[in-house]
Amino acid sequence: MNARDPNLPLQAGEAEDLCAFAARTWDEEIVPALTDYIAIPAKSPMFDPDWERHGLIERVVRDAAAWVERKQVAGLKLEVIRLPGRTPVIFFEVPATRSGCTDTVCLYGHLDKQPEFTGWRSDLGPWSPKLEDGRLYGRGGADDGYAIYAAVTAVLALDRQGIARPRIVGLIETCEESGSVDLPAYIDLLRPRLGNVSLVVCLDSGAGNYDQLWLTTSLRGMVSGVLKVEILTEGIHSGDASGLVPSSFRILRQVLDRLEDSKTGRLLPESFHCDIPAARIEQARATAKILGDEVWKRMPWACGADGTPSLPTTTDPLEALLERTWRPTLSVTGADGLPELGSAGNVLRPYTAFKLSLRLPPLVDAHQAATRLKTLLEDNAPYNAKVTFAADGRAGAEPGKGSATESWGATGWNTPELAPWLEAALNQASQAHYGAPLGYIGQGGTIPLMSMLQQGFPAAQMMVCGVLGPKSNAHGPNEFLHVPYGKKLTAAVAQVIAAHPG
């Protein structure tokens, strides 16, 4: 370890050394580890109810834990914690190297994955890792299996150069893609060991481009579940029943019309909306100037009948940013009761079911929204059909308890005002490693941990960032991790930790 005065600020040469260390570790150790990780279909419990028996989540946890322990970070203690009936959590802690520092930096990520999805390029696949032009393709590498490896590398980069830092704890869960329903129990269990958390670094977010460091300023909340309409107990010949028996699909459309204007996509209940803070609008305006039309052109648009690309809901960059970050939106992400086209006979089906994903503005309470949504969809059903909305679960509920339709929600998050030291450190890190100023961007996704930690540590500063930039396509086909961006992000995180005033 190089001898160094721990009270000196980080110098330009040290920033370059951080970047070089991160790049070398990515090439030699992180990319190989992620290649192995991507090949393991460790799907989140929502998509693999038999996850415990299959042992795939256990495998990626063991692999990641073994990798961290091999790095031999001075003073590191790592534990895989398992509560009965819950997905495991990796918890590690590293003592401070800055004399007299009593603060803690918490580093967060997850190892569970989304399911395969369809539409992958012919030479790619969700469990077939491939490195091509600096992009590591495959499910889960960017969202966000890389997090634990990058986090430990950032700490090790500082320690190898003798750069003083606060105490570090790591919290790596395996239930994030299922709404982090297991996480509150672990936070309660670990609270005495977390310490005085004054900075949370979450590596599960995105980037507006690959040219600068991006800070996530807000996250939408979410309510998801299955809306089912039943009109018959069994299918009937459509020639015999249609016209007399109302279609379950048509009834479902009517029920959804209560929630969404199908022409514009606007959600009708005002309680699902919120006022957008003026500061967030100004940040979005600045980001719109940076990204321009790429805000919407980055999407993989299909072509219409005339051969021209399909169009977004708006081509105004500012409005596009606000639509995907601060306004509620309904998506239908799955269906049941519909046979495949090749097996679709002339039968009036007994039921139709849609999987709904309702994204909520950051300031809307998701639990209350879930309760209102259930009432809105189920009450006064057309034709007295049986209409049910069964949510996927409730955050913090005991597994297996409660009714099948018990509603839940993951509340969004709006970052607290940045402390001057953190804003300066983020800008300096972006300039040092990307040669461009810090960018601010809201994200349309949901990270339930952030609102949980904000409640548990209201004075903590939040650095929410990630590698999910343009076309990285988390959850969809051809997901990739932009390796050069990941290298720079690792060094930037290390530099911000070093700047922590302690």
C-alpha positions as CSV (number, residue, x, y, z in Angstrom):
1,M,0.0,0.0,0.0
2,N,1.3,3.4,-0.9
3,A,2.1,5.8,2.1
4,R,-0.3,8.8,1.9
5,D,-1.5,11.6,4.1
6,P,-5.2,10.7,4.6
7,N,-6.2,14.3,5.1
8,L,-5.2,15.4,1.6
9,P,-7.9,15.7,-1.1
10,L,-7.8,13.3,-4.0
11,Q,-5.3,14.4,-6.6
12,A,-5.6,14.0,-10.4
13,G,-3.0,11.3,-10.6
14,E,-4.8,9.3,-7.9
15,A,-8.1,9.6,-9.9
16,E,-6.2,8.2,-12.9
17,D,-4.9,5.3,-10.8
18,L,-8.4,4.6,-9.5
19,C,-9.6,4.4,-13.1
20,A,-6.6,2.1,-14.2
21,F,-7.2,-0.2,-11.2
22,A,-10.9,-0.5,-12.0
23,A,-10.3,-1.1,-15.7
24,R,-7.8,-3.8,-15.0
25,T,-10.0,-5.5,-12.5
26,W,-13.0,-5.4,-14.8
27,D,-11.0,-7.0,-17.7
28,E,-9.2,-9.6,-15.6
29,E,-11.8,-10.5,-13.0
30,I,-15.2,-8.9,-13.2
31,V,-16.1,-9.7,-16.8
32,P,-15.2,-13.4,-16.3
33,A,-17.3,-13.5,-13.1
34,L,-20.2,-11.8,-14.8
35,T,-19.9,-14.2,-17.8
36,D,-20.4,-17.1,-15.4
37,Y,-23.2,-15.2,-13.6
38,I,-25.2,-14.5,-16.8
39,A,-25.2,-18.2,-17.7
40,I,-27.1,-19.0,-14.5
41,P,-30.9,-18.5,-14.8
42,A,-31.3,-17.2,-11.2
43,K,-34.8,-15.9,-11.8
44,S,-36.5,-13.9,-9.0
45,P,-39.0,-15.7,-6.9
46,M,-42.0,-14.0,-8.6
47,F,-40.9,-15.8,-11.8
48,D,-39.5,-19.0,-10.2
49,P,-41.7,-20.0,-7.2
50,D,-39.5,-23.1,-6.7
51,W,-36.3,-21.0,-6.5
52,E,-35.3,-22.6,-3.2
53,R,-35.5,-26.1,-4.6
54,H,-33.8,-25.2,-7.9
55,G,-30.8,-23.7,-6.0
56,L,-29.9,-21.2,-8.7
57,I,-30.2,-18.1,-6.5
58,E,-28.1,-19.9,-3.9
59,R,-25.5,-20.6,-6.6
60,V,-25.1,-17.0,-7.7
61,V,-25.0,-15.9,-4.1
62,R,-22.2,-18.4,-3.2
63,D,-20.3,-17.5,-6.4
64,A,-20.4,-13.7,-5.6
65,A,-19.5,-14.2,-1.9
66,A,-16.6,-16.4,-2.8
67,W,-15.3,-13.8,-5.3
68,V,-15.5,-11.1,-2.7
69,E,-13.7,-13.2,-0.1
70,R,-10.9,-14.0,-2.6
71,K,-10.2,-10.2,-3.0
72,Q,-8.9,-10.2,0.6
73,V,-10.0,-6.7,1.4
74,A,-8.4,-5.8,4.7
75,G,-10.7,-6.2,7.6
76,L,-13.6,-7.4,5.5
77,K,-16.3,-9.6,7.1
78,L,-18.9,-11.2,4.9
79,E,-21.9,-13.2,5.8
80,V,-24.7,-14.8,3.7
81,I,-27.8,-14.3,5.9
82,R,-30.8,-16.6,5.4
83,L,-34.2,-16.1,7.1
84,P,-36.6,-19.0,6.9
85,G,-38.8,-18.8,3.7
86,R,-36.9,-15.8,2.4
87,T,-34.3,-15.2,-0.3
88,P,-30.8,-14.8,1.0
89,V,-28.9,-11.6,1.5
90,I,-25.1,-11.0,1.3
91,F,-24.0,-8.6,4.0
92,F,-20.4,-7.4,4.2
93,E,-18.6,-4.7,6.3
94,V,-15.2,-3.1,6.0
95,P,-13.8,-0.9,8.8
96,A,-13.0,2.7,8.2
97,T,-9.4,3.7,7.2
98,R,-10.0,7.3,8.0
99,S,-9.1,8.1,11.6
100,G,-12.0,9.2,13.8
101,C,-14.7,8.6,11.1
102,T,-17.9,7.3,12.6
103,D,-20.1,7.4,9.5
104,T,-21.0,4.5,7.2
105,V,-21.4,4.2,3.5
106,C,-23.9,1.6,2.4
107,L,-23.4,-0.1,-1.1
108,Y,-26.5,-1.8,-2.6
109,G,-27.2,-4.2,-5.4
110,H,-29.1,-7.4,-6.2
111,L,-28.4,-10.8,-7.9
112,D,-31.9,-12.0,-8.8
113,K,-33.0,-11.7,-12.4
114,Q,-36.0,-11.1,-14.7
115,P,-37.2,-14.0,-16.9
116,E,-36.0,-14.7,-20.4
117,F,-38.5,-12.8,-22.5
118,T,-38.6,-13.3,-26.3
119,G,-37.1,-11.5,-29.3
120,W,-33.4,-12.1,-28.6
121,R,-31.0,-11.7,-31.6
122,S,-30.4,-15.1,-33.2
123,D,-26.8,-15.3,-31.9
124,L,-27.7,-14.1,-28.4
125,G,-29.8,-15.4,-25.5
126,P,-30.6,-14.6,-21.9
127,W,-28.4,-17.3,-20.5
128,S,-25.7,-17.2,-23.3
129,P,-23.2,-14.5,-22.3
130,K,-21.4,-12.8,-25.2
131,L,-18.9,-10.0,-25.2
132,E,-19.1,-7.9,-28.3
133,D,-17.7,-4.4,-28.9
134,G,-17.5,-3.7,-25.2
135,R,-21.0,-4.9,-24.5
136,L,-21.6,-8.0,-22.4
137,Y,-24.9,-9.4,-23.5
138,G,-27.2,-11.6,-21.4
139,R,-29.8,-11.3,-18.6
140,G,-28.9,-9.7,-15.4
141,G,-25.3,-8.5,-16.0
142,A,-26.4,-4.8,-16.1
143,D,-29.5,-5.2,-13.9
144,D,-27.5,-5.6,-11.8
145,G,-25.3,-8.5,-11.2
146,Y,-22.2,-6.2,-11.7
147,A,-23.0,-4.2,-8.5
148,I,-21.3,-6.3,-5.9
149,Y,-18.2,-6.8,-8.0
150,A,-18.0,-3.0,-8.8
151,A,-18.7,-2.0,-5.2
152,V,-15.9,-4.2,-3.8
153,T,-13.5,-3.1,-6.5
154,A,-14.2,0.5,-5.7
155,V,-13.3,-0.1,-2.0
156,L,-10.2,-2.1,-2.9
157,A,-9.0,0.6,-5.4
158,L,-9.0,3.1,-2.5
159,D,-7.3,0.8,-0.1
160,R,-4.6,-0.2,-2.5
161,Q,-3.6,3.5,-2.9
162,G,-3.9,4.3,0.8
163,I,-6.8,6.7,0.2
164,A,-8.7,7.1,3.5
165,R,-12.4,6.3,3.5
166,P,-15.3,5.8,5.9
167,R,-16.7,2.4,7.1
168,I,-18.3,0.4,4.3
169,V,-21.3,-2.0,4.5
170,G,-22.7,-3.9,1.5
171,L,-26.2,-5.1,1.2
172,I,-26.9,-7.4,-1.8
173,E,-30.4,-8.9,-2.0
174,T,-32.0,-11.5,-4.2
175,C,-35.6,-10.4,-4.3
176,E,-35.5,-7.0,-5.9
177,E,-37.2,-8.1,-9.2
178,S,-40.1,-9.4,-7.0
179,G,-40.5,-6.0,-5.3
180,S,-37.9,-6.6,-2.5
181,V,-40.6,-8.1,-0.3
182,D,-38.0,-10.0,1.7
183,L,-35.8,-6.9,2.3
184,P,-37.6,-5.1,5.2
185,A,-37.1,-8.2,7.4
186,Y,-33.4,-8.1,6.7
187,I,-33.1,-4.4,7.2
188,D,-34.8,-4.8,10.6
189,L,-32.4,-7.7,11.4
190,L,-29.3,-5.8,10.3
191,R,-30.2,-2.3,11.6
192,P,-27.9,-2.6,14.6
193,R,-25.0,-3.6,12.3
194,L,-25.6,-1.0,9.6
195,G,-24.3,1.8,11.7
196,N,-24.7,5.5,11.1
197,V,-25.5,5.4,7.4
198,S,-24.8,8.8,5.9
199,L,-24.4,7.8,2.3
200,V,-26.2,5.1,0.3
201,V,-24.7,4.1,-3.1
202,C,-27.3,2.2,-5.1
203,L,-25.9,0.6,-8.3
204,D,-29.3,-0.5,-9.8
205,S,-30.2,2.4,-12.0
206,G,-29.6,3.9,-15.4
207,A,-27.8,6.5,-17.4
208,G,-29.0,9.0,-20.0
209,N,-25.9,8.3,-22.2
210,Y,-22.5,6.7,-21.9
211,D,-20.7,10.0,-21.9
212,Q,-20.9,11.2,-18.3
213,L,-21.9,10.2,-14.8
214,W,-25.6,10.3,-14.2
215,L,-27.3,10.7,-10.9
216,T,-30.9,9.3,-10.6
217,T,-33.0,12.0,-9.0
218,S,-36.3,10.1,-8.7
219,L,-37.9,6.7,-9.1
220,R,-41.4,5.8,-9.9
221,G,-43.4,3.5,-7.7
222,M,-45.3,0.5,-8.8
223,V,-48.4,-1.6,-8.3
224,S,-48.7,-4.8,-10.2
225,G,-51.1,-7.7,-10.3
226,V,-53.5,-9.8,-12.3
227,L,-56.9,-8.5,-13.4
228,K,-59.2,-11.4,-14.2
229,V,-62.7,-11.3,-15.7
230,E,-64.8,-14.5,-15.6
231,I,-68.2,-14.8,-17.4
232,L,-68.6,-18.5,-17.9
233,T,-67.5,-21.7,-16.1
234,E,-66.3,-23.3,-19.4
235,G,-65.8,-22.3,-23.0
236,I,-68.8,-22.4,-25.4
237,H,-69.0,-22.6,-29.2
238,S,-68.9,-19.0,-30.3
239,G,-71.7,-19.6,-32.9
240,D,-74.0,-20.7,-30.1
241,A,-73.1,-18.2,-27.4
242,S,-71.7,-15.0,-29.0
243,G,-74.2,-12.2,-29.0
244,L,-75.9,-13.6,-25.9
245,V,-72.9,-14.1,-23.7
246,P,-70.7,-11.0,-23.4
247,S,-67.1,-11.5,-24.2
248,S,-64.8,-11.5,-21.2
249,F,-62.3,-9.5,-23.2
250,R,-64.8,-6.8,-23.9
251,I,-65.8,-6.6,-20.3
252,L,-62.1,-6.3,-19.4
253,R,-61.7,-3.5,-21.8
254,Q,-64.6,-1.7,-20.2
255,V,-63.1,-2.1,-16.8
256,L,-59.7,-0.8,-17.9
257,D,-61.5,2.2,-19.4
258,R,-62.2,3.3,-15.9
259,L,-58.5,3.5,-15.3
260,E,-57.0,4.7,-18.6
261,D,-57.9,6.9,-21.5
262,S,-57.1,4.4,-24.3
263,K,-56.6,7.3,-26.8
264,T,-54.0,9.2,-24.9
265,G,-52.8,6.7,-22.2
266,R,-53.5,9.2,-19.4
267,L,-54.6,7.6,-16.2
268,L,-58.0,9.0,-15.3
269,P,-58.0,9.0,-11.4
270,E,-56.4,12.2,-10.3
271,S,-55.2,10.4,-7.1
272,F,-52.7,8.5,-9.2
273,H,-51.0,11.8,-10.2
274,C,-48.9,14.3,-8.2
275,D,-47.5,17.8,-8.7
276,I,-44.0,17.7,-10.1
277,P,-41.5,19.6,-8.0
278,A,-40.1,22.7,-9.8
279,A,-36.5,21.6,-9.2
280,R,-37.2,18.3,-11.0
281,I,-38.7,20.1,-14.0
282,E,-35.7,22.3,-14.3
283,Q,-33.3,19.3,-14.1
284,A,-35.4,17.6,-16.8
285,R,-35.2,20.7,-18.9
286,A,-31.4,20.6,-18.7
287,T,-31.3,16.9,-19.4
288,A,-33.6,17.4,-22.4
289,K,-31.0,19.8,-23.8
290,I,-28.2,17.2,-23.4
291,L,-30.1,14.3,-24.9
292,G,-32.4,16.0,-27.3
293,D,-34.5,13.7,-29.5
294,E,-32.4,10.7,-28.3
295,V,-34.8,10.6,-25.3
296,W,-37.4,8.9,-27.6
297,K,-35.4,7.9,-30.7
298,R,-33.4,5.4,-28.6
299,M,-36.5,3.1,-28.4
300,P,-36.6,0.1,-30.9
301,W,-39.6,1.4,-32.9
302,A,-41.4,-0.9,-35.3
303,C,-42.4,0.4,-38.7
304,G,-46.0,1.2,-39.7
305,A,-47.7,-0.1,-42.8
306,D,-46.1,2.8,-44.9
307,G,-42.6,1.8,-43.7
308,T,-42.1,4.8,-41.5
309,P,-41.2,4.3,-37.8
310,S,-43.9,4.3,-35.2
311,L,-44.3,7.4,-33.0
312,P,-44.0,8.0,-29.3
313,T,-46.7,9.7,-27.2
314,T,-44.7,12.9,-27.6
315,T,-41.6,14.0,-29.5
316,D,-40.8,16.9,-27.1
317,P,-37.7,15.9,-25.1
318,L,-38.8,17.6,-21.9
319,E,-42.3,16.1,-22.0
320,A,-40.9,12.7,-22.9
321,L,-38.7,12.8,-19.8
322,L,-41.5,13.8,-17.6
323,E,-43.9,11.2,-19.1
324,R,-41.5,8.3,-18.2
325,T,-40.5,9.6,-14.8
326,W,-43.2,11.7,-13.1
327,R,-46.5,10.6,-14.6
328,P,-48.5,7.4,-14.0
329,T,-48.6,4.8,-16.7
330,L,-50.4,1.5,-17.3
331,S,-48.8,-1.4,-19.1
332,V,-50.2,-4.8,-19.8
333,T,-47.3,-7.2,-19.5
334,G,-48.9,-10.6,-19.8
335,A,-52.2,-12.4,-20.5
336,D,-53.9,-15.7,-19.7
337,G,-57.1,-17.3,-21.0
338,L,-56.0,-16.7,-24.6
339,P,-54.9,-19.8,-26.5
340,E,-52.0,-19.6,-28.9
341,L,-53.1,-18.6,-32.4
342,G,-52.5,-22.1,-33.8
343,S,-54.9,-23.5,-31.2
344,A,-57.5,-20.8,-31.2
345,G,-60.8,-22.5,-32.2
346,N,-64.2,-20.9,-32.6
347,V,-64.9,-20.9,-28.8
348,L,-66.2,-18.1,-26.6
349,R,-63.6,-18.2,-23.8
350,P,-64.8,-18.4,-20.2
351,Y,-62.3,-15.8,-18.9
352,T,-59.6,-13.3,-19.8
353,A,-56.8,-12.2,-17.4
354,F,-54.2,-9.5,-17.9
355,K,-51.1,-8.8,-15.9
356,L,-51.0,-5.1,-15.1
357,S,-48.0,-3.0,-14.3
358,L,-49.0,0.4,-13.0
359,R,-46.1,2.9,-12.6
360,L,-46.8,5.6,-10.1
361,P,-45.2,9.1,-9.7
362,P,-42.5,9.2,-7.0
363,L,-44.7,11.1,-4.5
364,V,-47.8,8.9,-4.6
365,D,-48.2,6.3,-1.8
366,A,-48.3,3.0,-3.5
367,H,-50.2,1.1,-0.8
368,Q,-53.0,3.6,-0.9
369,A,-52.9,3.5,-4.7
370,A,-53.1,-0.3,-4.7
371,T,-56.2,-0.2,-2.5
372,R,-57.9,2.4,-4.7
373,L,-57.0,0.4,-7.8
374,K,-58.6,-2.8,-6.5
375,T,-61.8,-1.0,-5.7
376,L,-61.9,0.8,-9.0
377,L,-61.5,-2.4,-11.0
378,E,-63.7,-4.7,-9.0
379,D,-66.8,-2.6,-8.1
380,N,-70.0,-2.7,-10.1
381,A,-68.7,-5.2,-12.7
382,P,-70.5,-5.0,-16.2
383,Y,-73.0,-7.8,-16.7
384,N,-72.3,-8.9,-13.0
385,A,-69.2,-10.7,-14.2
386,K,-66.7,-12.0,-11.7
387,V,-63.9,-9.4,-11.7
388,T,-60.9,-9.7,-9.4
389,F,-57.7,-7.9,-9.1
390,A,-55.1,-10.0,-7.4
391,A,-51.9,-8.2,-6.5
392,D,-48.6,-10.0,-6.5
393,G,-48.1,-9.6,-2.8
394,R,-47.7,-6.9,-0.2
395,A,-44.3,-5.4,0.8
396,G,-43.4,-6.6,4.3
397,A,-46.1,-9.3,4.4
398,E,-45.2,-12.7,5.7
399,P,-44.8,-15.3,2.8
400,G,-47.9,-17.4,2.4
401,K,-50.1,-15.3,4.6
402,G,-52.9,-13.0,3.7
403,S,-55.6,-13.4,1.0
404,A,-54.7,-14.1,-2.6
405,T,-55.9,-10.6,-3.5
406,E,-54.2,-8.7,-0.8
407,S,-52.9,-5.5,-2.4
408,W,-49.4,-4.1,-2.1
409,G,-47.3,-1.4,-3.6
410,A,-43.7,-0.3,-3.9
411,T,-43.7,3.5,-3.2
412,G,-41.4,5.6,-5.4
413,W,-38.7,7.9,-4.3
414,N,-37.6,11.5,-4.7
415,T,-34.0,12.2,-3.7
416,P,-33.4,14.6,-0.8
417,E,-31.5,17.8,-1.5
418,L,-27.9,17.1,-2.3
419,A,-25.4,18.1,0.3
420,P,-22.8,20.5,-1.2
421,W,-20.0,18.0,-0.7
422,L,-21.8,15.3,-2.6
423,E,-22.8,17.5,-5.5
424,A,-19.2,18.7,-5.8
425,A,-17.8,15.2,-5.5
426,L,-20.2,13.8,-8.2
427,N,-19.3,16.6,-10.6
428,Q,-15.6,16.1,-9.9
429,A,-15.9,12.4,-10.4
430,S,-17.8,12.8,-13.7
431,Q,-15.2,15.3,-15.0
432,A,-12.3,13.1,-13.9
433,H,-13.5,9.9,-15.4
434,Y,-15.8,10.9,-18.3
435,G,-14.5,14.4,-19.1
436,A,-18.1,15.8,-18.8
437,P,-20.2,17.3,-16.1
438,L,-22.7,15.3,-14.0
439,G,-26.1,14.7,-15.5
440,Y,-29.4,14.5,-13.6
441,I,-32.1,12.2,-14.6
442,G,-35.3,10.6,-13.2
443,Q,-36.0,7.0,-13.9
444,G,-39.2,5.3,-14.7
445,G,-38.3,2.1,-12.9
446,T,-38.7,1.2,-9.2
447,I,-36.1,0.3,-6.6
448,P,-38.2,-0.4,-3.4
449,L,-35.0,-0.2,-1.2
450,M,-34.6,3.5,-1.7
451,S,-37.8,4.5,0.0
452,M,-37.2,2.0,2.7
453,L,-33.7,3.3,3.4
454,Q,-34.9,6.9,3.1
455,Q,-37.4,6.2,5.9
456,G,-34.8,4.3,8.0
457,F,-32.0,6.8,7.5
458,P,-33.7,10.2,6.8
459,A,-30.5,12.1,7.1
460,A,-28.5,10.0,4.6
461,Q,-27.4,11.2,1.2
462,M,-28.2,9.1,-1.8
463,M,-26.1,8.3,-4.8
464,V,-28.3,6.3,-7.1
465,C,-26.6,5.4,-10.4
466,G,-26.1,2.5,-12.8
467,V,-25.0,1.2,-16.2
468,L,-28.4,0.9,-17.9
469,G,-27.9,3.4,-20.7
470,P,-29.4,3.7,-24.2
471,K,-30.5,0.4,-25.7
472,S,-29.2,-1.7,-22.7
473,N,-32.8,-3.0,-22.5
474,A,-33.1,-4.4,-19.0
475,H,-35.9,-7.0,-18.7
476,G,-36.2,-7.2,-22.5
477,P,-34.3,-9.0,-25.3
478,N,-30.6,-8.3,-26.0
479,E,-29.9,-6.8,-22.5
480,F,-26.3,-5.7,-22.3
481,L,-23.8,-4.2,-19.9
482,H,-21.7,-1.4,-21.3
483,V,-18.3,-2.5,-20.0
484,P,-16.4,0.8,-20.6
485,Y,-19.1,2.7,-18.8
486,G,-19.0,0.2,-15.9
487,K,-15.2,0.7,-15.5
488,K,-15.6,4.4,-15.2
489,L,-18.6,4.2,-12.9
490,T,-16.6,2.0,-10.6
491,A,-13.8,4.6,-10.4
492,A,-16.3,7.4,-10.0
493,V,-17.9,5.6,-7.0
494,A,-14.5,5.2,-5.4
495,Q,-13.8,8.9,-5.8
496,V,-17.1,9.9,-4.3
497,I,-16.5,7.6,-1.3
498,A,-13.1,9.1,-0.9
499,A,-14.6,12.6,-0.8
500,H,-17.1,11.7,2.0
501,P,-16.4,14.1,4.8
502,G,-16.9,11.5,7.5
